[in-house]
């Protein structure tokens, strides 16, 4: 009898990943496709949405081919999808993108729209409806930016997609969006009523059809004959709605229970704290959870893996070498302190014009010191977010780490040492694709046979903070927050110069 399996595919910032998983959670095949996002201007981060479907097809066919090559007797029973977000991909009547997708909070172009919408609606009304103040993470201002700056594209737009819903549309024909993703299209979603806010949708997304809302694990539809022919998947199998990758990452490690905090180590760093109550604070993101009855307080660093990759490319060294040199550097990186704001920063400072700062440099410092300081900078950013969450009332009882960065033991240890938090690292940290494969398996499970993530993916390692370095990192954290405040005005002036230069260059190109 063939093994009953599910496929999970995630469209991430730097790559797309897919897994073929059996009913016990064993990964039978995996595939990854690297890609680049486009950064046409400082603060702009976008991607051709058509790539998402193309990569899904390629990954799925690769998974099926690997199963065939290994002569695995498998039956694909359901499909799970997820992706980076919140993204804004507008498409026309024929589901053709009217422009490249605008990505999540790392894209900071809509600051003028944020200011205008905040003035029009008022902070109190925005937070009452959407849970959070408007920031670069919010989808609503980016929709308005397209209407303002690219009116021809907006006039052609009829539907709103994110990566998971784009895949669900191509696989099933269903036009849906999960509640969690929708709650990040602020101020168009009402977090308390768990529905689209009709007034704000009409005001800020006129002409665009609101997608039907589902929960992440709900079945969106079944694979059409056309999609089956393109992907090699069996026609008629269920496809779940899916969700944003950070939330499917949380599912993949069982970090979506009340009191859980998930740390996602990736191109960016993401944190999701799960609770039963709606917590509102101006410096974090309030959303509904991936499942009914849950609420999240979330945050994110704009750079983490992106910063380490930049240093790797800059120094022309490989990661093992840099990690070895960083470990030798020791806590405090021999007197270096870095602000990791190389692409602005999301939470908790919400400053798109923040910039990277490396303080304390001397001619004696090495690339290992720089790399150590970069790792410590991301850890200090995590601590800043955790302390802000707790100040807002978040009950954080368990920390679970996930993502590609968990393969680096030094990075994990530094985060635990800086934050003072013990981290649980599950056996499987492949992430979001594994999480939606689990949700797909759950969606088709017979009564009484629902799988448990604790069985699929038990804890593989526990990272305990080193108390001997706690005092050193307490001082460094105080210096970290002070350095931002001390340099903010000057850095903003430099950011303005960058913006002016780019605007001038753009004007010359269009002339």
ZIHULIN-V962523 format. One record per residue. N is the residue number from 1. RES is the residue in three letters. SS is DSSP state (H for helix, E for strand, L for the rest). PSI is psi in degrees with one decimal (999 if undefined). Layout:
# ZIHULIN-V962523
N/RES/SS/PSI
N/RES/SS/PSI
This chain:
# ZIHULIN-V962523
1/UNK/L/131.1
2/UNK/L/149.0
3/UNK/E/129.7
4/UNK/E/117.5
5/UNK/E/161.6
6/UNK/E/155.9
7/UNK/E/135.6
8/UNK/E/133.2
9/UNK/E/133.5
10/UNK/E/132.6
11/UNK/E/104.2
12/UNK/L/-177.5
13/UNK/L/-42.5
14/UNK/L/-11.4
15/UNK/E/163.7
16/UNK/E/140.6
17/UNK/E/146.8
18/UNK/E/149.5
19/UNK/E/147.1
20/UNK/E/120.3
21/UNK/E/137.4
22/UNK/E/-179.1
23/UNK/L/-16.7
24/UNK/L/1.6
25/UNK/L/3.4
26/UNK/L/133.4
27/UNK/E/113.8
28/UNK/E/-26.3
29/UNK/E/150.6
30/UNK/E/157.6
31/UNK/E/145.7
32/UNK/E/137.8
33/UNK/E/118.6
34/UNK/E/147.5
35/UNK/L/167.1
36/UNK/L/143.8
37/UNK/L/162.8
38/UNK/E/138.4
39/UNK/L/74.7
40/UNK/L/-25.6
41/UNK/L/161.1
42/UNK/L/127.8
43/UNK/L/-7.8
44/UNK/L/127.1
45/UNK/L/116.1
46/UNK/E/171.3
47/UNK/E/141.8
48/UNK/L/114.0
49/UNK/L/-24.4
50/UNK/H/-24.7
51/UNK/H/-33.2
52/UNK/H/-46.8
53/UNK/H/-41.4
54/UNK/H/-42.4
55/UNK/H/-34.7
56/UNK/H/-46.1
57/UNK/H/-47.0
58/UNK/H/-43.5
59/UNK/H/-44.8
60/UNK/H/-44.9
61/UNK/H/-34.8
62/UNK/H/-41.2
63/UNK/H/-45.0
64/UNK/H/-37.3
65/UNK/H/-40.6
66/UNK/H/-41.5
67/UNK/H/-39.8
68/UNK/H/-44.0
69/UNK/H/-38.1
70/UNK/L/2.6
71/UNK/L/41.1
72/UNK/L/132.7
73/UNK/L/94.9
74/UNK/E/151.7
75/UNK/E/116.7
76/UNK/E/117.1
77/UNK/E/-22.8
78/UNK/E/164.2
79/UNK/E/137.3
80/UNK/E/145.9
81/UNK/E/147.9
82/UNK/E/174.3
83/UNK/E/168.3
84/UNK/L/153.6
85/UNK/L/174.9
86/UNK/L/128.4
87/UNK/L/159.0
88/UNK/E/102.4
89/UNK/E/112.2
90/UNK/E/135.9
91/UNK/E/157.9
92/UNK/L/-169.4
93/UNK/L/-30.6
94/UNK/L/13.1
95/UNK/L/33.8
96/UNK/L/129.3
97/UNK/E/136.5
98/UNK/L/-14.1
99/UNK/L/169.7
100/UNK/L/149.9
101/UNK/E/137.1
102/UNK/E/125.0
103/UNK/L/-175.1
104/UNK/L/-149.6
105/UNK/L/-16.7
106/UNK/L/-20.2
107/UNK/L/119.1
108/UNK/L/21.8
109/UNK/L/-24.1
110/UNK/L/30.5
111/UNK/H/-37.6
112/UNK/H/-39.2
113/UNK/H/-37.7
114/UNK/H/-47.1
115/UNK/H/-44.2
116/UNK/H/-45.1
117/UNK/H/-36.8
118/UNK/H/-41.4
119/UNK/H/-38.1
120/UNK/H/-43.9
121/UNK/H/-31.6
122/UNK/L/142.8
123/UNK/H/-40.8
124/UNK/H/-44.0
125/UNK/H/-39.8
126/UNK/H/-47.0
127/UNK/H/-31.5
128/UNK/H/-43.7
129/UNK/H/-53.8
130/UNK/H/-10.0
131/UNK/L/-34.0
132/UNK/L/158.5
133/UNK/L/160.5
134/UNK/L/127.3
135/UNK/L/-177.8
136/UNK/L/-12.5
137/UNK/L/-23.7
138/UNK/L/138.1
139/UNK/L/-31.4
140/UNK/H/-51.7
141/UNK/H/-28.0
142/UNK/H/-33.5
143/UNK/H/-44.4
144/UNK/H/-35.9
145/UNK/H/-43.9
146/UNK/H/-43.4
147/UNK/H/-39.4
148/UNK/H/-47.7
149/UNK/H/-24.3
150/UNK/L/65.1
151/UNK/H/-32.1
152/UNK/H/-41.8
153/UNK/H/-44.2
154/UNK/H/-38.0
155/UNK/H/-28.7
156/UNK/H/-13.2
157/UNK/L/136.1
158/UNK/L/-20.7
159/UNK/E/154.4
160/UNK/E/128.7
161/UNK/E/156.0
162/UNK/L/171.6
163/UNK/H/-47.3
164/UNK/H/-44.6
165/UNK/H/-30.3
166/UNK/H/-44.1
167/UNK/H/-42.9
168/UNK/H/-39.1
169/UNK/H/-47.0
170/UNK/H/-31.9
171/UNK/H/-37.0
172/UNK/H/-19.3
173/UNK/L/-5.6
174/UNK/L/139.8
175/UNK/L/97.5
176/UNK/E/165.9
177/UNK/E/140.2
178/UNK/E/154.6
179/UNK/H/-41.1
180/UNK/H/-48.3
181/UNK/H/-42.9
182/UNK/H/-35.9
183/UNK/L/-11.1
184/UNK/L/5.8
185/UNK/L/45.2
186/UNK/L/141.5
187/UNK/L/36.0
188/UNK/L/-4.7
189/UNK/E/137.6
190/UNK/E/111.2
191/UNK/L/-27.0
192/UNK/L/-40.7
193/UNK/L/-15.4
194/UNK/L/52.1
195/UNK/E/163.8
196/UNK/E/142.4
197/UNK/L/106.2
198/UNK/H/-42.5
199/UNK/H/-47.5
200/UNK/H/-33.9
201/UNK/H/-46.7
202/UNK/H/-33.1
203/UNK/H/-39.1
204/UNK/H/-9.3
205/UNK/L/34.3
206/UNK/L/135.5
207/UNK/L/-10.9
208/UNK/L/130.4
209/UNK/E/128.9
210/UNK/L/127.1
211/UNK/L/151.4
212/UNK/E/137.5
213/UNK/E/134.2
214/UNK/E/165.4
215/UNK/L/160.1
216/UNK/L/-40.0
217/UNK/L/0.3
218/UNK/L/150.2
219/UNK/E/121.9
220/UNK/E/-32.7
221/UNK/E/-165.2
222/UNK/E/155.7
223/UNK/L/124.7
224/UNK/L/165.3
225/UNK/H/-40.7
226/UNK/H/-43.9
227/UNK/H/-35.8
228/UNK/H/-42.4
229/UNK/H/-34.5
230/UNK/H/-39.9
231/UNK/H/-23.8
232/UNK/L/-1.5
233/UNK/L/153.9
234/UNK/L/136.6
235/UNK/L/144.0
236/UNK/L/-4.5
237/UNK/L/149.4
238/UNK/E/150.7
239/UNK/E/126.4
240/UNK/E/163.2
241/UNK/L/-35.8
242/UNK/L/-169.6
243/UNK/E/-171.0
244/UNK/E/146.8
245/UNK/H/-37.7
246/UNK/H/-36.0
247/UNK/H/-34.5
248/UNK/H/-29.6
249/UNK/H/-44.6
250/UNK/H/-40.8
251/UNK/H/-40.1
252/UNK/H/-20.0
253/UNK/L/11.1
254/UNK/L/27.8
255/UNK/L/49.9
256/UNK/L/17.2
257/UNK/L/162.4
258/UNK/L/129.9
259/UNK/L/-1.4
260/UNK/E/145.7
261/UNK/E/123.4
262/UNK/E/133.3
263/UNK/E/118.3
264/UNK/E/115.1
265/UNK/E/107.9
266/UNK/L/-154.3
267/UNK/L/-40.7
268/UNK/L/165.8
269/UNK/E/135.4
270/UNK/E/144.0
271/UNK/E/134.5
272/UNK/E/116.3
273/UNK/E/131.8
274/UNK/E/132.9
275/UNK/E/-180.0
276/UNK/L/-19.9
277/UNK/L/153.3
278/UNK/L/114.9
279/UNK/L/130.5
280/UNK/L/126.8
281/UNK/L/139.1
282/UNK/L/-16.7
283/UNK/L/4.7
284/UNK/L/175.5
285/UNK/E/124.0
286/UNK/E/126.1
287/UNK/E/166.0
288/UNK/E/160.6
289/UNK/L/-177.9
290/UNK/L/-16.1
291/UNK/L/153.4
292/UNK/L/142.6
293/UNK/L/5.0
294/UNK/L/151.2
295/UNK/E/151.6
296/UNK/E/146.5
297/UNK/E/118.3
298/UNK/E/157.4
299/UNK/E/169.5
300/UNK/E/141.3
301/UNK/E/141.9
302/UNK/L/-27.4
303/UNK/L/141.8
304/UNK/L/-81.1
305/UNK/H/-31.4
306/UNK/H/-35.6
307/UNK/H/-44.5
308/UNK/H/-36.1
309/UNK/H/-38.8
310/UNK/H/-44.6
311/UNK/H/-38.8
312/UNK/H/-47.8
313/UNK/H/-37.9
314/UNK/H/-38.1
315/UNK/H/-7.9
316/UNK/L/39.0
317/UNK/L/158.3
318/UNK/L/164.3
319/UNK/H/-44.1
320/UNK/H/-39.7
321/UNK/H/-46.7
322/UNK/H/-41.2
323/UNK/H/-41.3
324/UNK/H/-42.5
325/UNK/H/-36.0
326/UNK/H/-39.4
327/UNK/H/-39.5
328/UNK/H/-30.3
329/UNK/H/-42.9
330/UNK/L/168.5
331/UNK/L/132.9
332/UNK/L/-5.1
333/UNK/L/40.3
334/UNK/L/45.6
335/UNK/L/19.5
336/UNK/L/148.0
337/UNK/E/125.3
338/UNK/E/135.3
339/UNK/E/121.0
340/UNK/L/33.0
341/UNK/L/48.3
342/UNK/L/-10.2
343/UNK/L/40.5
344/UNK/L/-172.4
345/UNK/E/145.4
346/UNK/L/-112.0
347/UNK/L/154.4
348/UNK/L/4.0
349/UNK/L/-20.2
350/UNK/L/56.8
351/UNK/E/94.9
352/UNK/L/-19.1
353/UNK/L/8.3
354/UNK/L/151.8
355/UNK/L/161.6
356/UNK/L/141.4
357/UNK/E/132.4
358/UNK/E/111.1
359/UNK/E/142.7
360/UNK/L/6.3
361/UNK/L/137.8
362/UNK/L/171.1
363/UNK/L/-14.8
364/UNK/L/-11.2
365/UNK/L/147.9
366/UNK/L/171.9
367/UNK/H/-30.6
368/UNK/H/-39.1
369/UNK/H/-44.2
370/UNK/H/-41.8
371/UNK/H/-41.1
372/UNK/H/-43.8
373/UNK/H/-35.0
374/UNK/H/-43.2
375/UNK/H/-43.3
376/UNK/H/-34.3
377/UNK/H/-43.6
378/UNK/H/-36.6
379/UNK/H/-40.0
380/UNK/H/-37.0
381/UNK/H/-40.0
382/UNK/H/-46.2
383/UNK/H/-42.2
384/UNK/H/-41.8
385/UNK/H/-44.6
386/UNK/H/-44.2
387/UNK/H/-35.9
388/UNK/H/-41.2
389/UNK/H/-46.7
390/UNK/H/-36.6
391/UNK/H/-28.4
392/UNK/L/-5.0
393/UNK/L/5.5
394/UNK/L/131.6
395/UNK/L/95.6
396/UNK/L/110.4
397/UNK/L/-22.0
398/UNK/E/133.2
399/UNK/E/127.2
400/UNK/E/128.7
401/UNK/E/144.7
402/UNK/E/163.1
403/UNK/L/169.2
404/UNK/H/-31.6
405/UNK/H/-14.1
406/UNK/H/-8.9
407/UNK/H/-16.3
408/UNK/L/106.7
409/UNK/H/-36.0
410/UNK/H/-45.2
411/UNK/H/-46.2
412/UNK/H/-46.0
413/UNK/H/-40.9
414/UNK/H/-42.5
415/UNK/H/-44.6
416/UNK/H/-41.2
417/UNK/H/-42.6
418/UNK/H/-40.2
419/UNK/H/-20.6
420/UNK/L/16.3
421/UNK/L/136.8
422/UNK/L/135.0
423/UNK/E/135.2
424/UNK/E/130.3
425/UNK/E/110.6
426/UNK/E/163.8
427/UNK/L/-40.9
428/UNK/L/122.3
429/UNK/L/22.8
430/UNK/L/-25.9
431/UNK/L/-136.7
432/UNK/H/-40.5
433/UNK/H/-37.2
434/UNK/H/-38.8
435/UNK/H/-43.6
436/UNK/H/-24.4
437/UNK/H/-39.3
438/UNK/H/-45.0
439/UNK/H/-38.0
440/UNK/H/-41.3
441/UNK/H/-38.1
442/UNK/H/-38.8
443/UNK/H/-28.5
444/UNK/L/4.9
445/UNK/L/141.2
446/UNK/L/157.4
447/UNK/L/130.5
448/UNK/L/0.5
449/UNK/L/17.9
450/UNK/L/127.8
451/UNK/L/155.9
452/UNK/L/133.8
453/UNK/H/-28.3
454/UNK/H/-27.5
455/UNK/H/-41.6
456/UNK/H/-42.2
457/UNK/L/74.6
458/UNK/L/164.8
459/UNK/E/130.7
460/UNK/E/-27.8
461/UNK/E/153.8
462/UNK/E/127.1
463/UNK/E/116.7
464/UNK/L/135.4
465/UNK/L/146.0
466/UNK/L/110.5
467/UNK/H/-20.4
468/UNK/H/-17.9
469/UNK/H/4.0
470/UNK/H/-46.5
471/UNK/H/-40.0
472/UNK/H/-41.9
473/UNK/H/-25.6
474/UNK/H/-44.4
475/UNK/H/-44.0
476/UNK/H/-36.6
477/UNK/H/-42.2
478/UNK/H/-39.4
479/UNK/H/-35.6
480/UNK/H/-50.2
481/UNK/H/-35.6
482/UNK/H/-36.4
483/UNK/H/-39.3
484/UNK/H/-48.0
485/UNK/H/-37.0
486/UNK/H/-27.4
487/UNK/H/-4.6
488/UNK/H/-48.4
489/UNK/H/-46.8
490/UNK/H/-43.1
491/UNK/H/-39.1
492/UNK/H/-36.8
493/UNK/H/-40.8
494/UNK/H/-38.7
495/UNK/H/-38.0
496/UNK/H/-39.8
497/UNK/H/-42.2
498/UNK/H/-45.9
499/UNK/H/-43.2
500/UNK/H/-42.5
501/UNK/H/-40.3
502/UNK/H/-39.5
503/UNK/H/-40.2
504/UNK/H/-42.4
505/UNK/H/-40.6
506/UNK/H/-38.2
507/UNK/H/-39.5
508/UNK/H/-39.2
509/UNK/H/-37.5
510/UNK/H/-15.4
511/UNK/L/999
